[in-house]
């Protein structure tokens, strides 16, 4: 069984691409939209992060909580924001290794913006069978790809509701 290594989804949001990027490129805002992220802290000042900046994210899935250390891999105002998770742990991000990458792309449609959120499974060194077992335990019966597909849809829907309510 070959696993799906990347999933993405898009949604049109009635908001300016630059305004969307500005908030999404500030990881301290993500808890507003994500079903799992509960907060973030940065080593720099608040606001949009730039390529090379590092941040820690706190997360919850049911009773499980964990912390990630992430590095921004691309930050282009109004166009793209991407980061990779390089460490993870239950209380501190102490376990180093490839985990996942996330990207947000913004397509200016004039009066609205198409936002595409993508998740990439960076656990390329894991055998498929081991990933399958691990995924089904921590997601309660799904692959991470299927689980993240649902999370992405929920994040984009909440984001749309939030930004369109503000606008």
N, C-alpha and C positions, 0 to 999 in steps of 0.2 A: 504494500500500500504506500503510494507516494503522497507525501503531505503537501498541502498548499502553503507556499512560502510568502505569499503576499495577497492582501485583500485591500480594496478601497471602495469608496462610495462618494457620491457628489450630491450637493444640494444647492439650489439657487436661493440666495439670501438677498433681500432688498436692502442692501447696505453697500457702502463704498469699499472697494478692495483694500485701499490703504488703511481705512478705519478698522476693518476686520483683521488685517495683518497685524496692526499695532497692538490689538488686544490678545490675539492668539500667540503672537511672538513674545508675550509676557506670560511665562508659565504659571505665575502666581494667580492668573485669572482662570486657569483650566478647570478648577473645581466647580466653577459656575455651570459647566456644561457636561463634564465627563461623569459617567455612572460609577467609575472606580477611583478617580483621582480626588483626594481630599485636601490637597494643598501643595504648595511648592515654596522653596526659598532659593534665592539666588545669591551669588557671591558679589554681584555688582549692584548698582542701584536699580530700583524698580523700573519697569518699562520694557520695551521690546529688547530682546537679547540679540547679540551679534554672533557671527560664526566664531567658534572657539570658546564662547562663554559656557560655564558649567552651572547646573542647577540640581537641586535635590527635589524629588517628588514624593509625596506620601500618598499611599493608596490603600483601599479596602475592598475586599470581595467577601461578603458574608462576614464570618468572624475573623478571617485572615487579614492581617495588615502587613505592609512592607514598605520599604524606602528604596528609592532608586537614585543613582547618580547618573546624570545625563550630560552630554555635551552637544551643543548646537553645531550642526554640520553645514547648515546653509540658512542664511537670513537675508532675503532680498525684499525690501519694502514693497508692499502691495502685490507681490508675486509668489513668494515661497518662504516657508519656515520649516526646517527639518532638524531632527535631533536623533541621537542614538543613545540607548540605555547601555552603559558600560559597567555598572556595578549594581548589585541588588542585595538586600538583606532584610531580616525581620524588623530590626530596630535602627540599624545603620547600613548603608550600602557597602558591605564588607566583602562580598563575593564578586570577584572580577570575572568578566567573561562576556562574550557576545550574547545578547538577549533579544533585543528588538529595536527597530528603528521606526520612527513616525515622521510623516511629512504632511504638510498642508499647502495646497496650491490654490492660488486665487486667480480666477479668470474674470476680468472686468467685462461686464455685459452692458455697460452704460448705466442704467437705473438699478442694476443689481450685480451680484458677483456669484459666479459658480465657485463654491468651495469644495475641494476634493481632499478628503482625509485618507491617508494610506498607512497601513501597518505592514511591516516586513519582519518575518521570523528570521532573526540572525543566528539561530542555533544550528548553523549548517554542519557543525561537527557532531551533532547528535544523530545516532541512528534513528531512522523513522519509527521503529518499533518502540524505542525508549521515549521518544517525543510523544507518541500516541498514548502510552501508559501514563506518563506525567500529565499530559494535557487533560486526559479524561478524569484524572483524580482532581486536579485543581480547578477545572471548569465544571465539574459535576456531570461528566458524560459527553462533552463536546471536544472537538479539536480546537486549538487556539484560533485557527483561521475562522471557523464558524462562530466561535465566541466573540472574536474581535469584530467580525462583520456586524453582529448585533450591537456591540458597543459603539461602533462607528456610526451606525444609523441613529442610535439614541443620542449621541453627542451632537451630530449635525442637526437633528430635529430640535434639541434644546437650544442650540446655538441660534438657529433660525428664529425660534420663538423669542429668545432674549433680544437679539439685535433688531428684529422687526417691531418689537414692543417699544424699544428705545427710540427708534426712528420715527 
